[in-house]
Amino acid sequence: YQASVPAVKIDLNSQGAIEGVNVLFTCLLSENNRAVNVTRWELDGHDLNQNDSRITIGPPQTRHRLEITSVSRSDTGLYRCIADVSGVVVNASKYFSVYPAGVTYPMPVTRATVG
């Protein structure tokens, strides 16, 4: 019998944002949305620069949250969290785009149902 490998996911409200907004990535277990112990966060295969004052990784116990304040176009790319779950190294990734401020983008139409 071999135990299944735990799955993780990156929780993110949107896959894109306009320059200047703050963005929060969260690395969670897929099965129950619990925080995992993240060993590192990457952007396009490179460790994120924690010397950048716009980047906060925390809390110190789990490092499962990545916050970027005032995103810029250079923050566009493939984000990956690499985590240790009960001794098994797992990872999740999500592509995130940053769009120029001041440009109007088409928004999906949401229809409300009354009744």
N, C-alpha and C positions, 0 to 999 in steps of 0.2 A: 504493500500500500504506500503510495506517495501522496503527501499532502499537496493540495493545490497551491499555486503561487498566488499570494495576495495581489490584488490589483489596486492601483492608485489612479487618481484623476486630478486634473487641475480645474478648480472651480473658478469661473470668471464670468462676470455679468455680461460681457460683450466681447466679441472677437476683434473689436476695433474701437478707437476713441479719437477724439479731436485733440490736437496739440494743446497742452496746458492743463488738462484735467489730471486728477489723481486716479491711479489704478491699483487694485488689490488682487493678487493671485493667491489662491489657497490650495495647498496640496493635501488631499484627503484620501482615505481608504474608500474605494468604490462601493463596497458592500454596506457600510454604515455611516459614511460621512464623518468618521473620526479623524482627528489630526494624526499625522505620521511624523516620525523623526527624520527630517530632511537633512541629508549630509551636505548637499549643495544645490544651488540653483544655477542654471546655465542659460545663456542667450546665444543662439546659433553655434552651439558646441563649445563655447568659452565660458569659464566661470564669470559670474557677474561681478563687476567692480564694486566692492563694498566701500571703497574710498570715495565713491560718488555720493555726495550728501543727499541726493534725491532718492537713493535706494535704502530701504530698511528691510532687513530680514529678521523675523522674530516669531514668537517670543524665544528667548534664549534656550528654553528647555526643549523645544521641538523644531524651531526654525521653519515651521510649515507655512508661514505667511510671507509673501514678498510684496512690498508696497513701493510704488514708484510715484513720486510727486512730480507734478508738472511734466507729463510725458512729452517727448520730442520725437521727431521723425526717426532719429537714430535708435529709438526704443522698439521699432518694428522688427519682428523676427520670430523665430521658433524658441519658445521658452520651455525649459525642461526642469522638473524637480526630480532629484535622485534621492531615494529614501531607503532606510533600513527598517524593514518590518519583520520583527521576530527573527533577525539574523539573515533575512533574505533581502538582497538588494533589488529594488524595483524602481521603475521610473515612469513618468507620464510627461507628455508634451502637448503644447497647444500653440498654434500660430496666432500672433497678435499684430494688428496693423495700427499705425498712428497716421491720421490724416491732417493736412494743413488746416489751420484755423481760418475762419472767414470764408470758407467755401460751403455752399449749400449742397447737401447730399440727399438723394431721394430716401424717404423714410417709408417703411412698410405701412400699409393702411390697416388699422385695427378697427374692426366693426364690433360695436357693443350690441348685446342681445338684451332686450327689455322683456321682462315678464316673469 
